[in-house]
């Protein structure tokens, strides 16, 4: 408190947060609207005052301004701010009572109105008090000019925190209500690009057009070209260009993938998330006019660049209106850039002919460069001597100069060194009667049959991806579960085999990875629309599939259309019911996920599907199953992700072939007592089933179980469930478990439980009563990933470091833990995260010894408030470290020079570590001169804002599919999926 400029960080942040909460509640209020509107008028004055407060705090933190001893900030200022914060908290509670129906019984309308008027009057009086005037006056004295603020703004704008928007993740949202957008949202970003060859003239021409019209109120530009011509890649290049990034650094940059059959509700949801990253979970059920008004007002307030990828004739005429794009915005220099296969589509969007860029086919030289890069990876793009150059160049020529064809067909030929096989491929391409891009890409599909050990199964796995909507962000876990259900992926390691399949498809450019984990495995991916069309055509013509996902269907298709098919996908539509007359005795897979109005499946329909193997009802409104569920004797996979079902019928015990039961996030209250009869069950997903109170003892008899997730089931009382309920110790019989997530309140795992799980690979334990880890867990010799959240954990034994295959460790909320074991001895450790372990004051000196952590690539320390220094490094220590992150380590003094000198270090991130950041600022020139390491630093306020933005985006989107179980750490996601830049 000795510093005359001291202002507690939490006060300003709490004021800002309370103000946003009030506005969110007001925007959806159902009572006392008049009184709330009066209250709302007071908030901009508070926001302006708080902005000054935050600017002053940032200036102090940066060291570029100091509190003057001649103008000290009196204690009355902090007292005044505290009182303001209390008033805002009261206002927030009252506003919430007006917006949440469940609170309606607490206050009458009259009482609420009276209380709101009183708190509004108190705020008015408080804002008019002398301390507030003195406070603002003193801020102006301390900030003698605006150069400090300009420096701060420039520094923040240079941060390289960025995001990749995901097509297909926008239709299901959850979270808070609409926030205030009174200040410009900080969502500038970059999008990851892949290799782009050629198209320099188109890129230059578009950049020139954008520059020439920068003074206009509203400009529209278009890229037109064939499917697979590289329109999306070029649009990404423009999005990432310095010209566009700098021009909209204080505005909105929005990317929407429209697709052929778009859902306008889904697009509006995605647009809302990118504007504010904080969207009402009932967005789709809210009145459409209210949503549109909010979007229009939000965009009108800010300068924006809107990127619309893959627009089709079906939506062009009404697209901008449906997206609520303001045609007469308040700011100048707004732009829309769209891509399409049709010139007429872009003209309908208002693009002038002079602002259209025609994508040309690649030249022969550029085509050969791109083709060679993919076809000859083992010789660095150079033609092997065993292949006839003339034949190879003719194969390249048959790709028609289209980047997608060059890439996919090039990959299909990778590894083929015999000239006769190249001649056969050339002959096939030259005799292609259809001549379309899809028909030529058929070559890559056929080539999958020749992949040793996978063959036809890999082909069918690719075709099954057409069951998802076009441009959809597909979860690896979901796709693999479907494949297991179909019997395409089988065996003891089915999940791992599914991951291998996806990596094989990615290697052949048949899917586009959107996110990979620390081991390089694909977590989320999409299928290019041309390849999606290819898979769709083959699936419907040759495999008896009926795929109508994401078509906006209001009802079930005509029965004649569905009859005789083996696989049916009606995902992401608006079905309300299934006709009782629908019978499907031969169907193997029925996918109805994301039909939010579908409430039941008639017992007659279920009883008829005797060959069914996969049933996916995720994100539907199914509340119960009929007894006829037991008739599905061949059912292998049942997915009820986020479904409001409370109980399963006892007849489910008859499903002897069921291997996957996914109830994640459902309303299930109890499991069938006869669950032990599901003897084939391998995956049981119960994560975030908060209404589940007991686990039946029969689970301990599921000896085939490989995957069990009960994390987030906060109401399970393991040792208080009575005679026929399971305890944690009973889980020791599940000796085939490979992945296990457990959270409980107070219980512990005793010796003899984990020691029997010798096949364990992924383990997450959140145990509030655990003081020591069981010694016998060292028997899990195959363990690869471990997450521990044990507040009472006293120690981690050195025997813990005997895991030879452990590559990922996360220690979080171990509040009592003071000392770490010899983690540097772990030979396979690649990522180490230590978070919120406040009693750890230092790391063992051995961490810095030569040869320590031989494979560690990512090291992150978060909220280690007592940690004062990192260990000094000997020559040869941490030889593989690429990324070092320090976050909220207030006592940490500095980062030793030896870390900057590591051989392959790429990035150092320092978030809210004031002492380290102060030293880094003083040594900025020295660091730059001695190291090429990229550094990213954030102050306290910036870090808090970033945390909130991350939480909103990650947890409000389907990107968190099963994320509660195997989620990445925040700052890893910041790199891997590039979260929004903070401004």
ZAMARGU-4260 file (C-alpha; in steps of 0.2 Angstrom, whole numbers, plus 5000, padded with zeros to 4 digits):
<rodrens>
0) 5000/5000/5000 | 5015/5011/5001 | 5014/5015/4982 | 5004/5030/4981 | 4998/5024/4964
5) 4992/5007/4970 | 4975/5001/4964 | 4970/4983/4968 | 4968/4974/4951 | 4952/4965/4957
10) 4942/4981/4959 | 4943/4987/4941 | 4940/4969/4934 | 4925/4966/4946 | 4917/4983/4941
15) 4919/4979/4923 | 4912/4961/4925 | 4898/4967/4936 | 4893/4980/4923 | 4893/4967/4909
20) 4883/4955/4919 | 4870/4969/4922 | 4868/4972/4904 | 4867/4954/4899 | 4852/4952/4912
25) 4844/4968/4906 | 4844/4962/4888 | 4834/4947/4892 | 4823/4953/4906 | 4805/4948/4907
30) 4800/4960/4921 | 4803/4978/4926 | 4809/4984/4909 | 4806/5002/4913 | 4816/5002/4929
35) 4830/4992/4921 | 4831/5004/4906 | 4834/5018/4918 | 4848/5008/4927 | 4856/5005/4910
40) 4858/5023/4906 | 4870/5025/4921 | 4881/5011/4916 | 4891/5020/4901 | 4897/5033/4914
45) 4904/5019/4925 | 4912/5011/4910 | 4920/5027/4905 | 4927/5029/4923 | 4933/5011/4923
50) 4942/5013/4906 | 4952/5027/4914 | 4956/5016/4929 | 4962/5002/4918 | 4973/5013/4907
55) 4981/5020/4923 | 4984/5003/4930 | 4992/4997/4913 | 5003/5012/4913 | 5009/5009/4930
60) 5012/4991/4926 | 5022/4995/4910 | 5034/5006/4921 | 5032/5020/4909 | 5023/5031/4921
65) 5024/5032/4940 | 5013/5039/4953 | 5018/5056/4958 | 5022/5059/4976 | 5015/5077/4974
70) 4998/5070/4969 | 4996/5053/4978 | 4980/5044/4976 | 4971/5045/4993 | 4964/5030/5002
75) 4946/5037/4999 | 4948/5032/4980 | 4949/5014/4984 | 4935/5015/4997 | 4925/5024/4984
80) 4928/5010/4971 | 4924/4996/4983 | 4907/5005/4987 | 4904/5006/4969 | 4908/4988/4966
85) 4895/4983/4980 | 4882/4994/4972 | 4885/4985/4955 | 4884/4968/4963 | 4867/4972/4970
90) 4861/4979/4954 | 4867/4963/4945 | 4858/4952/4957 | 4842/4962/4955 | 4843/4962/4936
95) 4846/4943/4936 | 4830/4941/4946 | 4821/4950/4932 | 4828/4939/4918 | 4827/4921/4926
100) 4810/4914/4928 | 4815/4902/4942 | 4818/4917/4953 | 4801/4924/4951 | 4795/4918/4967
105) 4808/4927/4977 | 4801/4945/4974 | 4785/4952/4968 | 4786/4964/4953 | 4782/4979/4964
110) 4796/4974/4976 | 4809/4972/4962 | 4804/4988/4954 | 4806/4997/4971 | 4823/4989/4974
115) 4830/4993/4956 | 4824/5012/4958 | 4834/5013/4975 | 4850/5005/4968 | 4849/5016/4953
120) 4847/5032/4964 | 4862/5026/4975 | 4873/5024/4959 | 4868/5041/4953 | 4872/5049/4970
125) 4889/5039/4971 | 4894/5044/4954 | 4891/5063/4958 | 4902/5062/4974 | 4918/5072/4976
130) 4930/5057/4977 | 4925/5052/4959 | 4929/5069/4952 | 4946/5070/4962 | 4950/5052/4956
135) 4948/5056/4937 | 4957/5073/4940 | 4972/5064/4948 | 4972/5051/4934 | 4974/5065/4921
140) 4988/5072/4932 | 4997/5055/4932 | 4995/5052/4914 | 5002/5068/4908 | 5001/5064/4890
145) 4993/5050/4879 | 5010/5043/4872 | 5009/5030/4886 | 4992/5024/4881 | 4997/5023/4863
150) 5012/5013/4867 | 5001/5001/4877 | 4989/5000/4863 | 5003/4996/4850 | 5011/4983/4862
155) 4994/4974/4864 | 4990/4975/4845 | 5007/4966/4841 | 5002/4951/4851 | 5002/4935/4841
160) 4987/4926/4849 | 4975/4921/4835 | 4961/4909/4831 | 4955/4897/4817 | 4936/4898/4816
165) 4928/4881/4814 | 4914/4878/4801 | 4901/4867/4809 | 4903/4871/4827 | 4891/4885/4827
170) 4874/4877/4828 | 4874/4872/4847 | 4879/4885/4859 | 4878/4888/4877 | 4883/4900/4891
175) 4879/4917/4897 | 4867/4929/4890 | 4871/4943/4877 | 4884/4954/4883 | 4887/4972/4881
180) 4897/4977/4866 | 4899/4995/4871 | 4918/4994/4868 | 4926/4987/4853 | 4928/4968/4855
185) 4945/4962/4854 | 4944/4948/4841 | 4956/4950/4828 | 4964/4934/4823 | 4974/4924/4810
190) 4969/4909/4801 | 4981/4895/4798 | 4986/4893/4780 | 4993/4878/4771 | 5005/4878/4756
195) 4999/4890/4743 | 5007/4889/4726 | 5003/4902/4712 | 4988/4914/4712 | 5000/4929/4716
200) 4992/4939/4703 | 4974/4936/4710 | 4981/4940/4727 | 4990/4956/4722 | 4974/4962/4712
205) 4963/4959/4727 | 4974/4968/4739 | 4975/4983/4727 | 4956/4984/4726 | 4955/4983/4745
210) 4968/4997/4746 | 4960/5008/4733 | 4943/5008/4741 | 4948/5010/4759 | 4940/5027/4761
215) 4923/5021/4755 | 4909/5018/4768 | 4906/5000/4762 | 4915/4989/4749 | 4912/4972/4743
220) 4924/4960/4734 | 4923/4943/4727 | 4933/4928/4722 | 4926/4917/4709 | 4933/4900/4703
225) 4930/4882/4701 | 4928/4870/4715 | 4946/4865/4721 | 4954/4881/4713 | 4960/4887/4730
230) 4948/4900/4734 | 4948/4897/4752 | 4967/4897/4753 | 4968/4913/4745 | 4954/4921/4756
235) 4965/4915/4771 | 4980/4923/4764 | 4970/4940/4762 | 4963/4938/4780 | 4981/4936/4787
240) 4988/4950/4776 | 4996/4964/4786 | 4986/4976/4776 | 4969/4969/4782 | 4975/4965/4800
245) 4982/4982/4803 | 4967/4990/4795 | 4954/4981/4806 | 4965/4979/4822 | 4952/4989/4832
250) 4937/4982/4824 | 4929/4965/4819 | 4936/4952/4808 | 4923/4938/4805 | 4925/4922/4795
255) 4909/4912/4790 | 4909/4896/4780 | 4892/4897/4772 | 4891/4880/4762 | 4878/4874/4750
260) 4864/4871/4762 | 4867/4883/4776 | 4857/4885/4792 | 4855/4903/4795 | 4852/4900/4814
265) 4869/4891/4814 | 4877/4906/4805 | 4870/4919/4816 | 4876/4909/4831 | 4893/4908/4824
270) 4893/4927/4820 | 4887/4931/4838 | 4901/4920/4845 | 4914/4929/4835 | 4907/4946/4839
275) 4906/4943/4858 | 4912/4926/4862 | 4898/4925/4875 | 4881/4919/4868 | 4865/4914/4877
280) 4863/4895/4877 | 4845/4897/4871 | 4851/4907/4856 | 4841/4896/4844 | 4825/4896/4854
285) 4825/4915/4857 | 4814/4926/4846 | 4822/4928/4829 | 4819/4946/4828 | 4828/4949/4845
290) 4843/4940/4839 | 4844/4949/4823 | 4842/4966/4831 | 4856/4962/4843 | 4868/4956/4829
295) 4863/4971/4818 | 4867/4984/4832 | 4883/4975/4837 | 4890/4976/4819 | 4884/4993/4816
300) 4894/5000/4831 | 4911/4993/4824 | 4922/4994/4809 | 4921/4976/4802 | 4928/4965/4788
305) 4917/4950/4784 | 4924/4935/4775 | 4911/4924/4767 | 4918/4907/4761 | 4909/4896/4749
310) 4893/4905/4745 | 4880/4896/4734 | 4865/4901/4724 | 4853/4894/4737 | 4857/4908/4750
315) 4865/4922/4740 | 4849/4933/4739 | 4845/4933/4757 | 4862/4930/4765 | 4867/4947/4771
320) 4849/4951/4777 | 4849/4934/4787 | 4866/4939/4794 | 4859/4956/4799 | 4874/4965/4791
325) 4871/4983/4792 | 4870/4991/4775 | 4873/5009/4782 | 4886/5006/4796 | 4892/5020/4807
330) 4910/5017/4802 | 4919/5019/4786 | 4930/5006/4777 | 4919/4991/4781 | 4922/4977/4768
335) 4914/4960/4763 | 4924/4948/4754 | 4916/4932/4747 | 4920/4917/4737 | 4909/4907/4726
340) 4910/4895/4711 | 4897/4907/4702 | 4899/4925/4696 | 4880/4928/4698 | 4880/4923/4716
345) 4893/4936/4720 | 4883/4949/4710 | 4868/4945/4721 | 4879/4949/4736 | 4881/4967/4729
350) 4899/4964/4722 | 4902/4975/4707 | 4909/4967/4691 | 4925/4978/4693 | 4927/4971/4711
355) 4927/4952/4705 | 4943/4942/4704 | 4943/4927/4693 | 4953/4913/4700 | 4964/4905/4686
360) 4970/4888/4684 | 4988/4886/4689 | 5002/4887/4676 | 5011/4871/4671 | 5026/4876/4681
365) 5016/4880/4697 | 5006/4864/4694 | 5021/4854/4693 | 5029/4862/4709 | 5013/4858/4719
370) 5011/4841/4712 | 5029/4836/4715 | 5028/4843/4733 | 5014/4830/4737 | 5019/4816/4725
375) 5038/4814/4730 | 5039/4818/4748 | 5053/4806/4751 | 5064/4815/4739 | 5060/4833/4744
380) 5049/4835/4729 | 5062/4829/4716 | 5057/4816/4703 | 5064/4799/4707 | 5075/4791/4694
385) 5063/4776/4692 | 5049/4786/4686 | 5047/4793/4669 | 5046/4812/4669 | 5036/4813/4654
390) 5022/4802/4661 | 5023/4810/4678 | 5020/4827/4670 | 5006/4821/4660 | 4998/4814/4676
395) 5000/4832/4683 | 4993/4840/4668 | 4977/4829/4669 | 4974/4838/4686 | 4969/4853/4676
400) 4979/4866/4686 | 4967/4864/4701 | 4976/4864/4718 | 4965/4852/4726 | 4967/4839/4712
405) 4986/4841/4712 | 4987/4839/4730 | 4975/4824/4732 | 4981/4815/4716 | 4999/4819/4720
410) 4997/4811/4738 | 4988/4796/4730 | 5004/4793/4719 | 5016/4796/4734 | 5027/4781/4736
415) 5023/4773/4719 | 5039/4771/4710 | 5035/4759/4696 | 5032/4767/4679 | 5019/4754/4674
420) 5008/4760/4688 | 5010/4778/4683 | 5006/4773/4665 | 4990/4765/4672 | 4985/4780/4682
425) 4988/4791/4667 | 4977/4780/4656 | 4963/4780/4668 | 4963/4799/4670 | 4964/4802/4651
430) 4949/4790/4648 | 4938/4798/4662 | 4922/4800/4652 | 4914/4811/4665 | 4929/4823/4666
435) 4923/4832/4682 | 4934/4836/4697 | 4925/4823/4708 | 4927/4809/4695 | 4946/4812/4694
440) 4948/4813/4713 | 4940/4795/4713 | 4957/4790/4710 | 4963/4794/4727 | 4948/4785/4735
445) 4952/4769/4725 | 4970/4770/4730 | 4964/4768/4748 | 4960/4750/4744 | 4979/4747/4742
450) 4984/4754/4759 | 4992/4738/4767 | 4982/4732/4782 | 4967/4743/4780 | 4961/4743/4762
455) 4942/4742/4760 | 4939/4747/4778 | 4948/4763/4776 | 4938/4767/4760 | 4921/4764/4770
460) 4928/4775/4784 | 4930/4789/4771 | 4913/4787/4764 | 4905/4787/4781 | 4912/4805/4783
465) 4899/4811/4770 | 4886/4807/4784 | 4891/4823/4792 | 4885/4840/4785 | 4896/4849/4773
470) 4910/4859/4780 | 4907/4852/4797 | 4920/4851/4811 | 4920/4833/4814 | 4927/4826/4831
475) 4939/4811/4829 | 4931/4803/4844 | 4913/4804/4836 | 4919/4798/4819 | 4929/4783/4828
480) 4913/4778/4838 | 4903/4777/4822 | 4917/4767/4813 | 4918/4755/4828 | 4899/4753/4828
485) 4900/4749/4809 | 4913/4736/4812 | 4925/4745/4801 | 4937/4747/4816 | 4939/4733/4828
490) 4950/4725/4841 | 4957/4729/4858 | 4964/4746/4853 | 4949/4752/4842 | 4951/4770/4847
495) 4969/4770/4843 | 4966/4762/4826 | 4953/4775/4823 | 4966/4788/4826 | 4978/4779/4814
500) 4964/4779/4800 | 4961/4798/4802 | 4980/4801/4801 | 4981/4790/4785 | 4966/4800/4777
505) 4975/4817/4782 | 4991/4811/4775 | 4982/4808/4758 | 4974/4826/4759 | 4957/4818/4760
510) 4953/4827/4776 | 4959/4843/4783 | 4965/4843/4801 | 4958/4858/4811 | 4966/4853/4828
515) 4980/4841/4833 | 4986/4836/4850 | 5004/4837/4857 | 5007/4820/4848 | 5002/4826/4831
520) 4986/4816/4832 | 4970/4823/4823 | 4957/4829/4836 | 4945/4839/4824 | 4945/4839/4805
525) 4934/4844/4790 | 4931/4837/4773 | 4933/4849/4758 | 4916/4851/4750 | 4922/4843/4733
530) 4929/4828/4742 | 4913/4828/4753 | 4903/4827/4736 | 4914/4813/4730 | 4911/4803/4746
535) 4892/4807/4745 | 4890/4801/4727 | 4900/4785/4730 | 4891/4781/4746 | 4873/4784/4739
540) 4877/4775/4722 | 4887/4760/4728 | 4884/4758/4747 | 4865/4761/4748 | 4867/4776/4759
545) 4854/4790/4761 | 4864/4805/4768 | 4854/4821/4770 | 4863/4830/4784 | 4862/4848/4786
550) 4849/4851/4773 | 4837/4861/4784 | 4823/4847/4782 | 4808/4852/4793 | 4801/4835/4793
555) 4806/4817/4790 | 4809/4813/4771 | 4796/4803/4760 | 4796/4785/4766 | 4800/4779/4748
560) 4816/4789/4748 | 4822/4780/4764 | 4817/4762/4760 | 4831/4749/4756 | 4845/4759/4763
565) 4859/4753/4774 | 4864/4769/4781 | 4854/4785/4784 | 4860/4801/4791 | 4848/4816/4794
570) 4859/4825/4806 | 4858/4844/4809 | 4840/4846/4803 | 4824/4851/4811 | 4815/4835/4812
575) 4801/4834/4825 | 4795/4816/4823 | 4798/4800/4814 | 4783/4792/4806 | 4777/4776/4814
580) 4776/4768/4796 | 4794/4770/4794 | 4802/4752/4794 | 4820/4749/4791 | 4824/4730/4793
585) 4841/4732/4784 | 4848/4748/4791 | 4865/4747/4800 | 4867/4765/4804 | 4854/4779/4809
590) 4861/4796/4813 | 4849/4809/4820 | 4860/4820/4830 | 4857/4839/4831 | 4838/4838/4828
595) 4834/4848/4843 | 4815/4846/4842 | 4815/4827/4840 | 4807/4821/4856 | 4804/4802/4853
600) 4807/4787/4842 | 4791/4777/4840 | 4792/4759/4848 | 4786/4752/4831 | 4801/4760/4822
605) 4814/4754/4835 | 4807/4737/4834 | 4808/4736/4815 | 4827/4740/4815 | 4833/4723/4819
610) 4850/4725/4810 | 4854/4742/4817 | 4872/4744/4823 | 4874/4763/4826 | 4861/4775/4833
615) 4867/4793/4836 | 4854/4804/4845 | 4866/4817/4851 | 4858/4835/4854 | 4840/4829/4852
620) 4826/4831/4864 | 4823/4812/4867 | 4817/4810/4885 | 4814/4791/4885 | 4815/4775/4876
625) 4802/4761/4874 | 4805/4743/4879 | 4808/4739/4861 | 4825/4745/4863 | 4830/4728/4868
630) 4825/4722/4851 | 4841/4730/4844 | 4851/4714/4846 | 4865/4719/4834 | 4867/4737/4841
635) 4885/4741/4844 | 4885/4760/4847 | 4872/4770/4856 | 4876/4789/4857 | 4865/4800/4869
640) 4877/4815/4871 | 4868/4830/4879 | 4851/4822/4878 | 4838/4825/4892 | 4834/4807/4895
645) 4833/4802/4913 | 4832/4783/4913 | 4836/4769/4901 | 4824/4754/4900 | 4829/4738/4908
650) 4827/4730/4891 | 4844/4738/4887 | 4852/4723/4896 | 4847/4712/4881 | 4860/4721/4870
655) 4874/4709/4871 | 4883/4716/4856 | 4883/4734/4863 | 4901/4741/4864 | 4898/4760/4866
660) 4886/4769/4877 | 4889/4787/4877 | 4878/4797/4890 | 4889/4812/4892 | 4880/4828/4898
665) 4863/4819/4898 | 4850/4820/4912 | 4852/4802/4917 | 4848/4799/4935 | 4852/4781/4937
670) 4859/4767/4926 | 4850/4750/4924 | 4853/4738/4938 | 4856/4724/4925 | 4870/4734/4917
675) 4882/4719/4921 | 4874/4710/4907 | 4881/4721/4894 | 4896/4710/4893 | 4903/4717/4877
680) 4903/4735/4883 | 4920/4744/4880 | 4916/4762/4881 | 4905/4770/4895 | 4905/4789/4894
685) 4896/4797/4909 | 4906/4813/4910 | 4896/4828/4917 | 4880/4818/4921 | 4877/4829/4936
690) 4860/4821/4940 | 4868/4803/4942 | 4869/4799/4961 | 4874/4781/4961 | 4884/4768/4951
695) 4876/4750/4951 | 4888/4737/4957 | 4886/4728/4940 | 4898/4740/4932 | 4912/4730/4941
700) 4907/4715/4931 | 4910/4724/4914 | 4927/4716/4912 | 4928/4721/4894 | 4927/4740/4898
705) 4942/4750/4890 | 4935/4767/4892 | 4926/4774/4908 | 4923/4792/4910 | 4914/4797/4926
710) 4923/4814/4928 | 4911/4829/4931 | 4898/4817/4940 | 4898/4828/4955 | 4883/4820/4964
715) 4889/4802/4965 | 4892/4796/4983 | 4904/4781/4979 | 4904/4774/4997 | 4886/4779/5002
720) 4876/4770/4989 | 4869/4756/4999 | 4870/4737/4997 | 4869/4735/4978 | 4880/4750/4973
725) 4898/4751/4968 | 4912/4759/4978 | 4928/4765/4971 | 4938/4750/4977 | 4926/4739/4967
730) 4933/4746/4951 | 4949/4736/4952 | 4940/4722/4943 | 4941/4733/4927 | 4958/4727/4922
735) 4956/4730/4904 | 4953/4749/4906 | 4964/4760/4895 | 4956/4777/4899 | 4949/4782/4915
740) 4942/4798/4922 | 4936/4800/4940 | 4930/4814/4951 | 4923/4812/4968 | 4920/4822/4984
745) 4931/4816/4999 | 4934/4798/4995 | 4951/4790/4991 | 4957/4776/4980 | 4965/4763/4991
750) 4979/4751/4987 | 4974/4736/4976 | 4963/4746/4964 | 4974/4755/4952 | 4987/4742/4953
755) 4976/4730/4944 | 4973/4741/4929 | 4989/4736/4920 | 4982/4742/4903 | 4979/4760/4908
760) 4985/4773/4896 | 4976/4789/4900 | 4971/4793/4918 | 4963/4808/4926 | 4960/4808/4945
765) 4951/4823/4953 | 4950/4817/4971 | 4947/4829/4985 | 4951/4817/4999 | 4967/4809/4992
770) 4983/4813/5002 | 4995/4801/4994 | 4995/4791/4978 | 4993/4772/4979 | 5010/4764/4978
775) 5003/4750/4967 | 4998/4763/4953 | 5016/4761/4947 | 5010/4744/4940 | 5002/4754/4926
780) 5017/4752/4915 | 5008/4758/4899 | 5003/4775/4906 | 5005/4789/4893 | 4994/4803/4900
785) 4991/4808/4918 | 4981/4822/4925 | 4980/4824/4944 | 4968/4836/4953 | 4970/4832/4972
790) 4969/4847/4984 | 4975/4837/4999 | 4989/4828/4990 | 5004/4829/5002 | 5018/4821/4991
795) 5021/4812/4975 | 5033/4798/4978 | 5049/4796/4967 | 5042/4779/4962 | 5030/4789/4952
800) 5044/4793/4939 | 5046/4775/4934 | 5033/4777/4920 | 5043/4774/4904 | 5029/4779/4892
805) 5022/4794/4901 | 5022/4808/4889 | 5009/4821/4897 | 5007/4826/4915 | 4996/4839/4922
810) 4996/4843/4940 | 4982/4855/4945 | 4975/4862/4961 | 4987/4852/4972 | 4985/4865/4985
815) 4996/4857/4999 | 5009/4849/4988 | 5026/4857/4992 | 5039/4846/4982 | 5040/4838/4965
820) 5048/4821/4962 | 5062/4818/4950 | 5051/4821/4934 | 5066/4825/4924 | 5070/4806/4924
825) 5054/4802/4914 | 5062/4797/4897 | 5046/4800/4886 | 5038/4816/4894 | 5034/4829/4881
830) 5022/4840/4890 | 5022/4846/4908 | 5009/4857/4916 | 5009/4863/4934 | 4994/4874/4939
835) 4988/4881/4955 | 5000/4872/4967 | 5003/4888/4978 | 5014/4879/4991 | 5028/4875/4978
840) 5042/4888/4981 | 5055/4880/4970 | 5058/4866/4958 | 5072/4853/4962 | 5089/4858/4956
845) 5090/4842/4947 | 5077/4848/4934 | 5092/4858/4927 | 5104/4844/4925 | 5112/4839/4909
850) 5101/4826/4901 | 5086/4830/4911 | 5069/4830/4902 | 5076/4823/4886 | 5060/4824/4876
855) 5050/4838/4885 | 5043/4850/4872 | 5031/4861/4881 | 5033/4866/4900 | 5020/4877/4908
860) 5019/4884/4925 | 5002/4893/4930 | 4997/4901/4947 | 5013/4895/4957 | 5012/4910/4968
865) 5026/4906/4979 | 5038/4901/4965 | 5053/4913/4965 | 5064/4906/4952 | 5066/4892/4939
870) 5081/4881/4940 | 5097/4885/4932 | 5101/4874/4917 | 5117/4865/4914 | 5123/4862/4896
875) 5112/4848/4888 | 5097/4851/4899 | 5080/4852/4891 | 5086/4848/4874 | 5069/4847/4866
880) 5060/4862/4874 | 5050/4872/4861 | 5038/4882/4872 | 5039/4889/4889 | 5024/4897/4898
885) 5023/4906/4914 | 5007/4913/4920 | 5001/4921/4936 | 5018/4918/4945 | 5018/4934/4955
890) 5034/4930/4965 | 5044/4924/4950 | 5059/4936/4949 | 5066/4933/4931 | 5069/4921/4918
895) 5087/4915/4918 | 5097/4919/4902 | 5100/4900/4900 | 5082/4897/4894 | 5084/4910/4880
900) 5099/4900/4874 | 5091/4883/4873 | 5094/4876/4856 | 5077/4874/4849 | 5066/4885/4860
905) 5053/4894/4849 | 5042/4903/4861 | 5042/4911/4878 | 5025/4916/4885 | 5024/4927/4901
910) 5006/4931/4907 | 5003/4941/4922 | 5021/4939/4930 | 5025/4957/4934 | 5042/4955/4941
915) 5048/4944/4926 | 5040/4956/4914 | 5048/4971/4922 | 5065/4963/4919 | 5061/4958/4902
920) 5056/4976/4898 | 5073/4982/4904 | 5082/4969/4895 | 5072/4970/4879 | 5086/4975/4867
925) 5098/4962/4875 | 5085/4948/4873 | 5082/4953/4855 | 5100/4954/4850 | 5104/4937/4858
930) 5089/4926/4854 | 5076/4924/4840 | 5064/4917/4852 | 5046/4924/4850 | 5040/4932/4866
935) 5022/4935/4871 | 5018/4945/4887 | 5001/4950/4894 | 4997/4960/4910 | 4985/4956/4924
940) 4970/4964/4916 | 4974/4957/4898 | 4977/4940/4906 | 4960/4940/4914 | 4951/4946/4898
945) 4960/4932/4889 | 4955/4919/4901 | 4937/4924/4900 | 4937/4924/4881 | 4945/4907/4881
950) 4932/4900/4893 | 4918/4907/4883 | 4924/4901/4866 | 4931/4884/4871 | 4916/4879/4883
955) 4902/4887/4872 | 4907/4877/4857 | 4907/4859/4851 | 4926/4861/4851 | 4924/4855/4869
960) 4917/4838/4864 | 4923/4827/4878 | 4934/4841/4882 | 4931/4839/4901 | 4939/4822/4900
965) 4954/4825/4889 | 4955/4844/4887 | 4971/4853/4882 | 4978/4867/4893 | 4972/4885/4889
970) 4989/4891/4883 | 4992/4875/4872 | 4975/4878/4864 | 4981/4896/4861 | 4994/4890/4850
975) 4987/4874/4843 | 4970/4881/4838 | 4975/4900/4838 | 4962/4908/4850 | 4958/4926/4846
980) 4971/4940/4848 | 4969/4951/4863 | 4968/4969/4859
</rodrens>
